[in-house]
Amino acid sequence: MEFHSRIARKAGVISFWSLFVVPISLAQANHVHAAILTKDKPVGTVDISATLLSNGRLAETRDETRKSGDTMAVHTLYAKSAKPVEIKVQLTGKQTGHVFITFGKSAVTISALIGKQSETDTKEYPKGADFQATSHFWFVRDRPKVGATCSYSAFDLGKMDWKTLTDTYVGDVTLTYRGKHVTAHKITNQEITQLLDDRGLPYRVDGTDGTDYVRD
């Protein structure tokens, strides 16, 4: 448990991109650069991408660099059906290592190396869980109707346990980006509010924990 707690403290809570990888031939990658704010104070930067692959899978990536020098790269791969396939986390800085999570038939397998300590564990799926996170494909591939919802089970890297999220497409809003008015798609769940462009990439993500991403 202490080993998992140290992973959680380093990795933090992975938000809506629960994010993602894949050495498969990629379609053209879509990505944005953003500032990371904690209670409105800049603490680092992040590169975010969402790439629809030629085989219909979705690769999501979030690469964070903190002012402290710590980095975290989170890569998540989703099947065409929107079920997660794998999550990979790479850490550098005060602690170095990686966490690999593979989704099997009845459980996830967690393989981690933090510093010189390694461990492998499994965590069974919750009974009746639905893993089809179709909302991750919204505006990357799919065009939901206003009011559309998607409830799914996700693996919380911050707690090393399962959680249930419900994403809702609230509708479109207008915001100012680089001095121009743009239309953004507003999606909310229990943890974050996202304002996305037509590629499914964020102009802004506001977290209930006080951590926000604001696109450059």
C-alpha positions as CSV (number, residue, x, y, z in Angstrom):
1,M,0.0,0.0,0.0
2,E,2.9,2.4,0.8
3,F,4.3,1.7,-2.7
4,H,1.0,2.6,-4.3
5,S,0.7,5.7,-2.1
6,R,4.0,7.0,-3.4
7,I,2.9,6.4,-7.0
8,A,-0.3,8.3,-6.2
9,R,1.5,11.3,-4.6
10,K,3.8,11.6,-7.6
11,A,1.3,10.9,-10.4
12,G,-1.5,13.0,-9.0
13,V,-5.1,12.6,-10.1
14,I,-5.4,12.0,-13.8
15,S,-8.2,14.0,-15.2
16,F,-10.6,13.6,-18.1
17,W,-7.9,12.4,-20.5
18,S,-7.0,9.7,-18.0
19,L,-4.4,9.9,-20.5
20,F,-2.5,7.4,-22.9
21,V,0.1,5.6,-26.2
22,V,1.2,3.9,-29.0
23,P,3.9,3.0,-31.3
24,I,1.5,2.4,-34.2
25,S,1.4,4.4,-37.4
26,L,-0.3,7.6,-36.3
27,A,-2.6,9.8,-38.3
28,Q,-1.7,13.5,-38.2
29,A,-1.3,14.4,-34.5
30,N,-3.4,17.2,-33.0
31,H,-1.8,18.9,-30.1
32,V,-1.8,22.1,-28.0
33,H,0.5,23.7,-25.5
34,A,-0.9,25.1,-22.3
35,A,0.0,26.7,-19.0
36,I,-0.6,24.8,-15.7
37,L,-2.1,27.1,-13.0
38,T,-2.7,26.2,-9.4
39,K,-5.0,28.7,-7.8
40,D,-4.3,31.0,-10.7
41,K,-0.5,30.9,-10.2
42,P,1.6,29.4,-13.0
43,V,3.4,26.2,-11.9
44,G,4.4,24.7,-15.3
45,T,3.4,23.8,-18.8
46,V,1.7,20.9,-20.5
47,D,1.5,19.5,-24.1
48,I,-1.8,17.8,-24.8
49,S,-2.7,15.7,-27.9
50,A,-5.5,13.5,-29.1
51,T,-4.8,11.5,-32.2
52,L,-7.3,9.2,-34.0
53,L,-5.3,6.3,-35.4
54,S,-5.7,4.6,-38.8
55,N,-7.1,1.5,-37.0
56,G,-9.8,3.6,-35.3
57,R,-8.1,3.7,-31.9
58,L,-7.6,6.9,-30.0
59,A,-4.2,7.9,-28.5
60,E,-4.3,10.6,-25.9
61,T,-1.1,12.2,-24.4
62,R,-0.4,14.7,-21.7
63,D,3.2,15.8,-21.1
64,E,3.7,18.0,-18.0
65,T,6.8,20.0,-17.0
66,R,6.7,21.7,-13.6
67,K,8.8,24.6,-12.6
68,S,10.3,22.4,-9.9
69,G,11.9,20.3,-12.7
70,D,9.5,17.3,-12.3
71,T,8.0,15.9,-15.4
72,M,5.1,13.5,-16.0
73,A,4.1,12.0,-19.3
74,V,0.8,10.2,-19.4
75,H,-0.2,8.2,-22.4
76,T,-3.6,6.4,-22.8
77,L,-4.8,4.2,-25.7
78,Y,-8.5,3.6,-26.3
79,A,-10.0,0.9,-28.6
80,K,-12.3,1.9,-31.4
81,S,-15.2,0.9,-29.1
82,A,-13.9,3.6,-26.6
83,K,-12.7,1.0,-24.0
84,P,-9.3,1.7,-22.6
85,V,-6.5,-0.6,-23.7
86,E,-3.5,0.7,-21.7
87,I,-2.1,3.6,-19.7
88,K,1.6,4.5,-19.5
89,V,3.1,7.0,-17.1
90,Q,6.7,8.2,-17.2
91,L,8.1,10.2,-14.3
92,T,11.4,12.2,-13.9
93,G,12.6,14.6,-11.3
94,K,12.7,14.1,-7.5
95,Q,11.3,10.6,-8.3
96,T,11.9,8.7,-11.5
97,G,10.2,5.6,-12.9
98,H,7.2,4.4,-14.8
99,V,3.8,2.9,-14.3
100,F,2.2,0.6,-16.9
101,I,-1.5,-0.3,-16.7
102,T,-2.9,-2.9,-19.0
103,F,-6.7,-3.6,-19.2
104,G,-7.4,-7.3,-19.5
105,K,-10.6,-9.4,-19.6
106,S,-11.5,-9.1,-15.9
107,A,-8.8,-6.9,-14.3
108,V,-6.1,-4.4,-14.8
109,T,-2.4,-5.3,-14.4
110,I,-0.3,-2.6,-12.8
111,S,3.5,-2.8,-13.3
112,A,5.5,0.0,-11.7
113,L,9.1,0.9,-11.1
114,I,9.7,4.0,-8.9
115,G,13.3,4.6,-8.1
116,K,14.8,1.1,-7.5
117,Q,11.6,-0.4,-6.3
118,S,9.4,-2.4,-8.6
119,E,6.1,-4.1,-8.1
120,T,3.3,-5.8,-10.1
121,D,-0.3,-6.0,-9.0
122,T,-3.8,-6.6,-10.4
123,K,-7.1,-4.9,-9.6
124,E,-10.3,-6.6,-10.6
125,Y,-13.0,-4.7,-12.5
126,P,-15.9,-3.4,-10.4
127,K,-19.0,-5.5,-10.8
128,G,-21.2,-4.2,-13.6
129,A,-18.7,-1.5,-14.6
130,D,-19.0,0.1,-18.0
131,F,-15.6,1.2,-19.5
132,Q,-16.9,2.6,-22.8
133,A,-15.7,6.2,-22.4
134,T,-17.3,7.4,-25.6
135,S,-17.0,11.0,-24.5
136,H,-13.2,10.8,-25.1
137,F,-14.1,10.6,-28.8
138,W,-16.4,13.7,-28.7
139,F,-15.2,16.2,-31.3
140,V,-12.2,14.1,-32.1
141,R,-14.4,11.6,-34.0
142,D,-18.0,12.0,-32.8
143,R,-20.3,15.0,-32.7
144,P,-22.6,14.7,-29.7
145,K,-25.9,16.5,-29.3
146,V,-26.3,19.1,-26.7
147,G,-27.3,17.4,-23.4
148,A,-25.5,14.1,-24.3
149,T,-24.1,12.2,-21.3
150,C,-21.6,9.4,-20.9
151,S,-21.1,7.5,-17.6
152,Y,-18.1,5.2,-17.4
153,S,-15.6,3.6,-14.9
154,A,-12.1,5.0,-15.0
155,F,-8.9,4.0,-13.2
156,D,-7.8,6.8,-10.8
157,L,-4.0,6.9,-10.7
158,G,-4.2,9.3,-7.8
159,K,-5.9,6.6,-5.6
160,M,-5.0,3.5,-7.5
161,D,-8.6,2.5,-7.6
162,W,-11.8,2.8,-9.6
163,K,-14.0,5.8,-9.9
164,T,-17.2,6.6,-12.0
165,L,-17.4,9.7,-14.1
166,T,-20.3,11.2,-16.0
167,D,-19.4,13.6,-18.8
168,T,-22.1,16.0,-20.0
169,Y,-22.0,18.1,-23.2
170,V,-23.6,21.3,-21.9
171,G,-23.5,23.2,-25.2
172,D,-21.4,25.9,-26.9
173,V,-19.9,29.0,-25.3
174,T,-18.0,32.0,-26.7
175,L,-14.6,32.9,-25.2
176,T,-11.7,35.2,-26.2
177,Y,-8.6,33.4,-27.4
178,R,-5.6,35.4,-28.7
179,G,-7.7,38.5,-29.0
180,K,-10.5,36.8,-31.0
181,H,-13.9,35.4,-30.1
182,V,-14.1,31.7,-30.6
183,T,-16.7,29.0,-30.1
184,A,-15.9,26.3,-27.6
185,H,-17.7,23.1,-26.6
186,K,-18.4,22.9,-22.9
187,I,-18.1,19.5,-21.2
188,T,-18.4,18.9,-17.5
189,N,-18.0,16.0,-15.0
190,Q,-17.5,15.7,-11.3
191,E,-13.9,16.7,-11.5
192,I,-13.4,19.2,-14.3
193,T,-15.0,21.6,-16.8
194,Q,-13.5,21.5,-20.3
195,L,-13.8,24.1,-23.1
196,L,-12.9,22.2,-26.3
197,D,-12.3,23.2,-29.9
198,D,-13.6,21.3,-33.0
199,R,-10.7,18.9,-32.8
200,G,-11.5,17.9,-29.2
201,L,-8.5,19.8,-27.8
202,P,-8.9,22.2,-24.8
203,Y,-8.8,25.9,-24.8
204,R,-9.2,25.6,-21.1
205,V,-9.7,22.9,-18.4
206,D,-10.7,24.0,-14.9
207,G,-10.4,21.4,-12.1
208,T,-12.3,21.3,-8.9
209,D,-9.0,20.8,-7.1
210,G,-7.8,24.3,-8.2
211,T,-5.5,23.1,-11.0
212,D,-6.3,24.5,-14.4
213,Y,-4.9,24.3,-17.9
214,V,-5.0,27.4,-20.1
215,R,-4.0,27.1,-23.8
216,D,-1.2,29.5,-25.0
